[in-house]
Amino acid sequence: MERVREAIALVEERFADQKLRSHGMQSNKDILLTVLALGLADDLLQSQKKLDDVQNRIETMLSKIKEESV
């Protein structure tokens, strides 16, 4: 349940940031939510890429350790 609360807080924070950035423009909620969703999706993709890189490095290190122990 804590993860859901954290996700809600993040979305609300990002939505507020987008509203502040668009203060001079005629904006509507759908556009702001779309921009927010795209930003969150980009953050997720970047995090997944970093995780994949870390996992690959760990696998490489483990392979080297196994080779050296034989």
C-alpha positions as CSV (number, residue, x, y, z in Angstrom):
1,M,0.0,0.0,0.0
2,E,2.9,2.3,0.7
3,R,4.1,2.0,-3.0
4,V,0.7,3.2,-4.2
5,R,0.8,6.2,-1.9
6,E,4.3,7.0,-3.1
7,A,3.2,6.7,-6.8
8,I,0.2,8.9,-6.1
9,A,2.5,11.5,-4.5
10,L,4.9,11.4,-7.5
11,V,2.1,11.8,-10.0
12,E,0.6,14.7,-8.0
13,E,4.0,16.4,-7.8
14,R,4.8,16.0,-11.5
15,F,1.3,17.2,-12.4
16,A,1.8,20.3,-10.2
17,D,5.2,20.9,-11.9
18,Q,3.6,20.7,-15.3
19,K,0.9,23.1,-14.3
20,L,3.5,25.6,-13.1
21,R,5.5,25.3,-16.3
22,S,2.5,25.9,-18.5
23,H,1.2,28.9,-16.5
24,G,1.4,31.3,-19.5
25,M,-0.4,28.9,-21.9
26,Q,-3.9,27.9,-22.3
27,S,-3.7,24.3,-21.1
28,N,-6.1,21.6,-20.3
29,K,-5.9,18.7,-18.0
30,D,-5.6,16.1,-20.8
31,I,-2.5,17.7,-22.2
32,L,-0.9,18.0,-18.8
33,L,-1.7,14.4,-18.0
34,T,-0.3,13.2,-21.3
35,V,2.9,15.1,-20.8
36,L,3.1,13.7,-17.3
37,A,2.5,10.1,-18.5
38,L,5.2,10.5,-21.2
39,G,7.6,11.8,-18.6
40,L,6.9,8.9,-16.2
41,A,7.2,6.4,-19.0
42,D,10.6,7.8,-20.0
43,D,11.8,7.7,-16.4
44,L,10.7,4.0,-16.2
45,L,12.5,3.1,-19.4
46,Q,15.7,4.9,-18.3
47,S,15.5,3.0,-14.9
48,Q,15.0,-0.3,-16.6
49,K,18.0,0.4,-18.9
50,K,20.2,1.2,-15.9
51,L,19.0,-2.0,-14.1
52,D,19.7,-4.1,-17.2
53,D,23.2,-2.6,-17.4
54,V,23.9,-3.4,-13.7
55,Q,22.5,-6.9,-14.1
56,N,24.8,-7.5,-17.1
57,R,27.8,-6.3,-15.2
58,I,27.0,-8.5,-12.3
59,E,26.6,-11.5,-14.6
60,T,30.0,-10.7,-16.2
61,M,31.7,-10.5,-12.8
62,L,30.1,-13.7,-11.7
63,S,31.3,-15.5,-14.9
64,K,34.8,-14.2,-14.3
65,I,34.8,-15.4,-10.7
66,K,33.6,-18.8,-11.7
67,E,36.3,-19.1,-14.4
68,E,39.0,-18.1,-12.0
69,S,37.9,-20.6,-9.3
70,V,38.1,-23.5,-11.7
